[in-house]
Amino acid sequence: MYLSNSEFEKAHSDFDTAIQIDKTSAKLYHAKGLAFQCEADKIAKEENRNFEKEDELINKAIQSFDEALACDQSFISSMFH
């Protein structure tokens, strides 16, 4: 729900809380990566685009996808992001 309303900080916080409960869930890390990617995509569409922030978010997304793969190397969705 937070992502659909572009409430990214709340979404990130929820994913962090969920990951603290289950640190081995590839799905949670992947979803967190998608949230960072979604936020970066929103910035990319802005007229006065903040490239530094966009790059930071993309790197966080990649890190989250890597963490998903560390939990489960067969989690194919994270391989393609």
N, C-alpha and C positions, 0 to 999 in steps of 0.2 A: 504494500500500500504506500509506503513512504517513497519508493522509487517512482511510482506512477504520479506522485505529487511533487516530484523533484526535491524531496526532503532528504537530501543525501547524508547529512550529518546524522540524522536519526537512523537511517538505514545502516550506515557504517557502525553505529553504536550497537544496534540490534545484532548485527552479524558478529561483532566482537564479543558480545555477551553470549551468544549461542556457541561460538567457538570455545569460549572458556569452559562451557559445559561439556562439549564434545570436541576435543582437540584433534581427533583423528578422522573427522568427517570431511572427506574430499568435496562433498556437495556444498558444505558451508563455505569452505575456502573459495570454491568456484563461484558461488553466488556473490561473495564479497568482491571478487574480481570483476564480476559483471556490473556490480554497483559502481565501482571505480570507473569502469569503461563507459558506463552510461553517463556518469558525470562529466567525463572527458569529452564525450560526444556532444553534450549540451554546450560546453564551453566552445567547442570547435564551430558551432553554428552561430555564435554571438558576433555581432558586428565588430566590437573592439575585443577581439580574441586575445586571451591571456595565454600565450604559448608556454610560458614557464609553468603555470599551474596545470595546463593540459598535459605537459610532459611529465610532471610529477604524478598526476593521476594515472597516466598510462603505465608508468613504472610500478606504481602500487598495484595496479591490476595484474601486471605480469608477475609480480611477486606473489600475489594471491593465487594465481593459476599454478605457479611453481609449487606453492605449498600444497595445493590440492593434489598435484602429481606426487609429491613426497608422501602424502597419506595413502595414495592409491595410484600406482604407476599405470594401471589400466583404465583410468578415468579419462576416456577419450576426449570428452568435451574440452577439457583444459589443455589438451595438446594443440588444439587449433586456434587458441586465442593468444 
